[in-house]
Amino acid sequence: MAATATLAPGAPARAAEPPLDRRRMVAFVCMVFGMFMAILDIQIVSASLNEIQAGLSASGDEIPWVQTSYLIAEVISIPLSGTLSRVLSTRWMFAISAGGFTLMSLMCATSSSIGEMIVWRAAQGFIGGGMIPTVFAAAFTIFPPSKRTIVSPMIGLVATLAPTIGPTVGGYLTDLMSWHWLFLINVVPGLFVTISTWMLVDFDEPNYSLLQAFDWAGLAFMAGFLGCLEYVLEEGPNHDWLQDETVFAAAVVCAVSALLFFWRVFTAKQPIVDLRAFSDRNFASGCVASFVLGIGLYGLTYIYPVYLARVRGYSALMIGETMFVSGLFMFITAPIAGRLSGKVDPRFMMGIGFAGFACGTWIVTGLTKDWDFYELLLPQILRGCSLMLCMIPINNIALGTLPPARMKNASGLFNLTRNLGGAVGLALINTVLNDRWDLHLARLHERFSWSNNAALERLDSLQHSFESFGSAAPGMALKAMTNTVRIQGLVMAFEDVFLALTVLFLAMACAVPLVRRPRAMARGGGGH
């Protein structure tokens, strides 16, 4: 006998969620792939800058701009994407971004001078940067809350995996073919993403009336603020910060532009970026957590390869193979974290994730110059798992409770905080690393003096090992001793950096209880 379900008097009937639209799911997957390309290109050139420098006959001062120009342009594009997406619609915004990114990739591959490369890389970053927040906004507006255990791990995995494997992919492509393929690899997938999103995406409609009150002054101030901030953070550690005239000038422009930008945001009829999203406590908390996560994502992706290259002497390919462990465990953890996100308090997942980060960096505070793949295995595993355990609940806390009308703008701000966290993290890591290295070298030089018997015995032993070189042996022994001291000082500086990161991640883990538990998620799945 069939049971009949009845509702208690006065109980509201629960509206049945619409079934998952397969067309939208396919369109969303195509958009996610486009986002993957845009994020991957941040780091894909990092392992191949020497080859690009040789191919374009660039100087040592010019070649970093291949990466810096992309980052500066992207950091301006990300918050702007919210306004442009409302004006053009998700369909046209993403299709234009993907198509422009693909064209600029082709132009980068055909560059014949460093000047051309820098221009095309900046255009690539600016046009392609709009894909990243557009995907996040779509994930939290077109799908109902019950489907977020599927889509949130997907975007979380892509956002964290792409920069992690970027150096690996770049190293393989350059070794097997040439540096041109760092950009040519985007062409066919980029065309596919452009065409598929233009044909399949129908999430919303354009609102061209917003162009009538477009805040061009706000855009200029935002570009000056964020662009100069990114430049200062990129170049400051290598040029003694404000002691360098160019960095100082950029800092002044950044400060002035920031004041004008915030004044414009709060006075313009239709500001270029709406900061009212930060009045939502969940969104503000999620952005703070995203900022710290950016340090863990980009900072650790940077510092491990620096150690392996400068201390262990690894090639780009060997570094990529060592770093692959983190990417593997991201893949393993993503579906698990997705399932947990629908059943466990997201604050608990965040706490475990940041505690995992802290454990991983604490292990590396015992670093020596002999650490290899197996010594770094557990820290790499902890990093991969922690990224997924943090990323998914942070996304849900920050964006999961906002109304759909505010999602596009909020997504740009949310993704900006992660990128700025990475930029600030890299600047602080480089500054601490350089300062502590100088300090440890000074202390080691005091100990390795001519009155130190152990140092003299070591020098004598080295001299004996170079006896076959005749009169050159004393100089070679002294040079070897000096190099040993420099390497040891650098390793001690790395230990200090990892200790500072441990304190940061542990502090964030302890602050997680201050985050308010999200209320019931805002309904998604809306159409136009």
PyMOL commands that set and color helices and strands:
alter all, ss='L'
color gray80, all
select helices_A, chain A and resi 22-43+46-56+65-109+114-128+131-139+145-176+181-184+187-200+208-213+216-238+241-243+245-267+275-279+281-310+316-341+346-366+377-399+404-447+453-465+467-514
alter helices_A, ss='H'
color red, helices_A
deselect
rebuild
show_as cartoon
